[in-house]
Amino acid sequence: MIKSVVAPPVWEDADVYALKALQAGTANGDQQKRALDWIITKAAGAYDLSFRSGDQHDTSFAEGRRSVGLQVIKLVNLDISAVKQAERALSARKQSR
């Protein structure tokens, strides 16, 4: 049986500074973008294939990480005004019954 190891995400000093500034609420625009990009691409591996040959647990672990990244991407791209408009329309329909 092949035993694979899931490697921790790679980071650079600038990634650490960007995440620390984000957490402190002092990140500039470039740091905010860098921190979010690191979370999505490196920590979560959202754009990577989850399959890991040799160990189904590694595949499951990778898919769990990827799932977090996909949720972040979903919210970043969500048109919240359209969601709120749809919620108001649904609520109005329910009240008119």
SULSULFEN-V465323 format. One record per residue. RES is the residue in one small letter. SS is DSSP state (~ for helix, > for strand, _ for the rest). PHI is phi in whole degrees, -180 to 180 (none if undefined). OMEGA is omega in radians with two decimals (* if undefined). Layout:
BEGIN
<<RES | SS | PHI | OMEGA> <RES | SS | PHI | OMEGA>>
END
This chain:
BEGIN
<<m | _ | none | 3.11> <i | _ | -83 | 3.10> <k | _ | -106 | 3.13> <s | _ | -100 | -3.13> <v | _ | -124 | 3.09> <v | _ | -82 | -3.10> <a | _ | -78 | 3.06> <p | _ | -68 | -3.13> <p | _ | -65 | 3.11> <v | _ | -78 | 3.09> <w | _ | -141 | 3.06> <e | _ | -115 | 3.13> <d | ~ | -53 | -3.11> <a | ~ | -61 | 3.09> <d | ~ | -66 | 3.14> <v | ~ | -63 | 3.13> <y | ~ | -61 | -3.14> <a | ~ | -66 | 3.14> <l | ~ | -68 | 3.10> <k | ~ | -64 | 3.11> <a | ~ | -67 | 3.09> <l | ~ | -62 | -3.14> <q | ~ | -64 | -3.13> <a | ~ | -80 | -3.12> <g | _ | 81 | -3.10> <t | _ | -117 | -3.08> <a | _ | -68 | 3.03> <n | _ | -80 | -3.09> <g | ~ | -57 | 3.14> <d | ~ | -66 | 3.11> <q | ~ | -67 | 3.10> <q | ~ | -61 | 3.14> <k | ~ | -64 | -3.13> <r | ~ | -64 | -3.13> <a | ~ | -62 | -3.14> <l | ~ | -65 | 3.10> <d | ~ | -63 | 3.13> <w | ~ | -64 | 3.13> <i | ~ | -60 | -3.07> <i | ~ | -72 | -3.01> <t | ~ | -88 | -3.06> <k | ~ | -95 | -3.08> <a | ~ | -67 | -3.09> <a | _ | -93 | -3.10> <g | _ | 60 | -3.02> <a | _ | -60 | -3.10> <y | _ | -98 | 3.14> <d | _ | -93 | 3.02> <l | _ | -74 | -3.10> <s | _ | -78 | -3.05> <f | _ | -61 | 3.04> <r | _ | -125 | -3.12> <s | _ | -74 | 3.05> <g | _ | 101 | -3.10> <d | _ | -151 | -3.11> <q | ~ | -65 | 3.11> <h | ~ | -68 | 3.07> <d | ~ | -64 | 3.09> <t | ~ | -63 | 3.13> <s | ~ | -62 | 3.12> <f | ~ | -62 | 3.13> <a | ~ | -63 | 3.13> <e | ~ | -69 | 3.07> <g | ~ | -64 | 3.08> <r | ~ | -60 | -3.09> <r | ~ | -62 | 3.13> <s | ~ | -59 | 3.11> <v | ~ | -63 | 3.12> <g | ~ | -61 | 3.13> <l | ~ | -66 | 3.08> <q | ~ | -68 | 3.08> <v | ~ | -64 | 3.12> <i | ~ | -60 | -3.14> <k | ~ | -58 | -3.11> <l | ~ | -70 | 3.11> <v | ~ | -63 | -3.10> <n | ~ | -93 | -3.08> <l | _ | -68 | 3.04> <d | _ | -87 | -3.03> <i | ~ | -64 | 3.13> <s | ~ | -66 | 3.10> <a | ~ | -68 | 3.10> <v | ~ | -64 | -3.14> <k | ~ | -63 | 3.12> <q | ~ | -64 | 3.11> <a | ~ | -65 | 3.10> <e | ~ | -64 | 3.12> <r | ~ | -65 | 3.13> <a | ~ | -63 | 3.12> <l | ~ | -64 | 3.13> <s | ~ | -64 | 3.12> <a | ~ | -65 | 3.10> <r | ~ | -63 | -3.14> <k | ~ | -66 | -3.13> <q | ~ | -72 | -3.11> <s | _ | -81 | -3.14> <r | _ | -79 | *>>
END
